[in-house]
Amino acid sequence: MNRQDFDVVITADDRGYRNVWKELWQYRNMVFQMIRRNFVANYKQTVLGPSWAIIQPVVSTIITAVVFGGLAGLSPDGIPMFLFYMSGQLTWGFFSGCLNNVSTTFVSNAGLMGKVYFPRFAMPIVGAGTNVISLVIQAAMFTVFYIFFVLRGAEISLHWSAALIPLYLLQLAILGMGVGAVLSAMTTKYRDTTFLISYGVTFWMYLTPVVYDIGIVPKTYMWLYMINPVSPVITHIRYALFQQGQLYWGYYFLSIGITIFFLIFGSRVFHKVERTFIDIV
């Protein structure tokens, strides 16, 4: 029988992804509700609830400061060690959280995606948006510590580029979504790649100036570190907060280009996988 013999023919959507952003705007209320639901679900049936959004980075910062700052001596002079490492931990934690959430989108939400229709690219946005709520709480905590150290006499101050910090963080969210969308194609078909991604993200962190100052990197290898799209962002955020170090605008604009590439490429890969993922999962 031919397709013409049927009144209705159901096939995978082959229109491309030109209408994705329009559909996402139409489903914006659903996206906001799902972000809220995911954030609440993360801390449901926990004793301390959302307080974990504060406890986790504080504990991680203390451990990092003791090991890499105290024992290894990798923190820069002139910046309170605690603030230096907390700024890196919060920024990297936000990026890696977006990447990890998006990379398992199809596996984690297969039940929902198989029952009702909505623009599937909403799920990466929900994954990143959930991390935004945690980051807002953590940013308030960081502000309290920042004011405390300033009142104690720390010689740090905000640079005018501090106004760009929301844009820096938006870029990290987009980069995490783009890279995560590419990896989602792998985790959908091969579940054990989830473990490899975990190791890969950890390795990526050590290639990024999170637990050390970029100033210790020899100038000969500086370009190698700065083509990492996260490195210029973290370096710029720290300069905006402490006015120590320097700004690398050339590498930062390269970082923006890499981010745009992953957003376009990742969305294409995501759209291709979403058409048939339910048969695999």
Backbone hydrogen bonds, N-H to C=O, Kabsch-Sander energy under -0.5 kcal/mol:
donor,donor_aa,acceptor,acceptor_aa,energy
5,D,2,N,-1.7
6,F,3,R,-1.6
11,T,9,V,-0.6
18,R,15,R,-0.6
20,V,17,Y,-1.1
23,E,19,N,-2.3
24,L,20,V,-2.6
25,W,21,W,-1.8
26,Q,22,K,-1.6
27,Y,23,E,-1.8
28,R,25,W,-1.3
31,V,27,Y,-2.0
32,F,28,R,-2.3
33,Q,29,N,-2.1
34,M,30,M,-2.3
35,I,31,V,-2.2
36,R,32,F,-2.0
37,R,33,Q,-2.3
38,N,34,M,-2.6
39,F,35,I,-2.2
40,V,36,R,-2.2
41,A,37,R,-2.6
42,N,38,N,-1.9
43,Y,39,F,-0.8
43,Y,40,V,-0.8
44,K,41,A,-0.8
46,T,43,Y,-1.2
51,S,48,L,-1.8
52,W,49,G,-2.0
53,A,50,P,-1.9
54,I,51,S,-1.6
55,I,51,S,-2.6
56,Q,52,W,-2.2
58,V,54,I,-1.7
59,V,55,I,-2.7
60,S,56,Q,-2.5
61,T,57,P,-2.4
62,I,58,V,-2.3
63,I,59,V,-2.4
64,T,60,S,-2.5
65,A,61,T,-2.8
66,V,62,I,-2.2
67,V,63,I,-2.6
68,F,64,T,-2.5
69,G,64,T,-1.1
70,G,65,A,-2.6
71,L,66,V,-2.1
72,A,67,V,-1.7
74,L,68,F,-2.9
79,I,76,P,-0.8
84,F,80,P,-2.5
85,Y,81,M,-2.4
86,M,82,F,-2.2
87,S,83,L,-2.4
88,G,84,F,-1.4
89,Q,85,Y,-2.6
90,L,86,M,-2.8
91,T,87,S,-1.8
92,W,88,G,-2.7
93,G,89,Q,-2.6
94,F,90,L,-1.9
95,F,91,T,-2.0
96,S,92,W,-3.1
97,G,93,G,-2.0
98,C,94,F,-2.0
99,L,95,F,-2.4
100,N,96,S,-2.8
101,N,97,G,-2.2
102,V,98,C,-2.1
103,S,99,L,-2.2
104,T,100,N,-0.9
105,T,102,V,-1.8
108,S,104,T,-2.8
109,N,105,T,-1.8
110,A,107,V,-0.6
113,M,109,N,-2.7
114,G,110,A,-1.8
115,K,112,L,-1.3
116,V,112,L,-1.8
122,A,119,P,-2.1
123,M,120,R,-1.8
125,I,121,F,-1.2
126,V,122,A,-2.4
127,G,123,M,-2.6
128,A,124,P,-2.2
129,G,125,I,-2.9
130,T,126,V,-2.2
131,N,127,G,-0.9
132,V,128,A,-1.2
133,I,129,G,-1.4
134,S,130,T,-1.3
135,L,131,N,-2.3
136,V,132,V,-2.2
137,I,133,I,-1.7
138,Q,134,S,-2.4
139,A,135,L,-2.9
140,A,136,V,-1.8
141,M,137,I,-1.8
142,F,138,Q,-2.7
143,T,139,A,-2.3
144,V,140,A,-1.6
145,F,141,M,-1.9
146,Y,142,F,-2.8
147,I,143,T,-2.5
148,F,144,V,-2.1
149,F,145,F,-2.4
150,V,146,Y,-2.1
151,L,147,I,-2.5
152,R,148,F,-1.3
153,G,150,V,-1.5
154,A,149,F,-2.5
156,I,154,A,-1.9
159,H,240,A,-2.7
162,A,159,H,-2.3
163,A,160,W,-1.7
164,L,161,S,-1.9
165,I,162,A,-1.4
167,L,164,L,-0.5
168,Y,164,L,-2.3
169,L,165,I,-2.6
170,L,166,P,-2.1
171,Q,167,L,-2.3
172,L,168,Y,-1.9
173,A,169,L,-2.3
174,I,170,L,-2.4
175,L,171,Q,-2.8
176,G,172,L,-2.8
177,M,173,A,-2.2
178,G,174,I,-2.6
179,V,175,L,-2.7
180,G,176,G,-2.4
181,A,177,M,-2.3
182,V,178,G,-1.6
183,L,179,V,-2.2
184,S,180,G,-1.9
185,A,181,A,-0.7
185,A,182,V,-0.8
186,M,182,V,-0.6
186,M,183,L,-0.7
187,T,183,L,-2.3
188,T,184,S,-1.6
189,K,185,A,-1.0
190,Y,186,M,-3.1
191,R,189,K,-0.5
193,T,190,Y,-1.5
194,T,191,R,-1.8
195,F,192,D,-0.9
196,L,192,D,-1.1
197,I,193,T,-2.5
198,S,194,T,-1.6
199,Y,195,F,-1.8
200,G,196,L,-2.7
201,V,197,I,-2.8
202,T,198,S,-1.7
203,F,199,Y,-2.4
204,W,200,G,-2.4
205,M,201,V,-2.0
206,Y,202,T,-1.4
207,L,203,F,-0.8
207,L,204,W,-0.7
208,T,205,M,-1.5
210,V,205,M,-0.6
210,V,208,T,-3.0
211,V,208,T,-0.6
213,D,74,L,-1.3
216,I,213,D,-1.9
217,V,214,I,-1.6
221,Y,218,P,-1.3
222,M,219,K,-0.8
225,Y,221,Y,-1.5
226,M,222,M,-2.4
227,I,223,W,-1.3
228,N,225,Y,-0.9
231,S,228,N,-1.1
233,V,229,P,-0.5
234,I,230,V,-2.3
235,T,231,S,-2.4
236,H,232,P,-2.4
237,I,233,V,-2.4
238,R,234,I,-2.3
239,Y,235,T,-2.0
240,A,236,H,-2.4
241,L,237,I,-1.7
242,F,238,R,-2.6
243,Q,239,Y,-2.5
249,W,247,L,-0.6
252,Y,248,Y,-2.2
253,F,249,W,-2.5
254,L,250,G,-1.6
255,S,251,Y,-2.2
256,I,252,Y,-2.0
257,G,253,F,-2.0
258,I,254,L,-2.3
259,T,255,S,-2.2
260,I,256,I,-2.5
261,F,257,G,-2.2
262,F,258,I,-2.3
263,L,259,T,-2.1
264,I,260,I,-2.3
265,F,261,F,-3.1
266,G,262,F,-2.7
267,S,263,L,-1.9
268,R,264,I,-1.8
269,V,265,F,-2.4
270,F,266,G,-2.8
271,H,267,S,-2.3
272,K,268,R,-2.1
273,V,269,V,-2.3
274,E,270,F,-2.6
275,R,271,H,-0.8
276,T,273,V,-1.4
277,F,273,V,-1.6
279,D,276,T,-1.3
280,I,276,T,-0.6
280,I,277,F,-1.2
281,V,277,F,-3.0
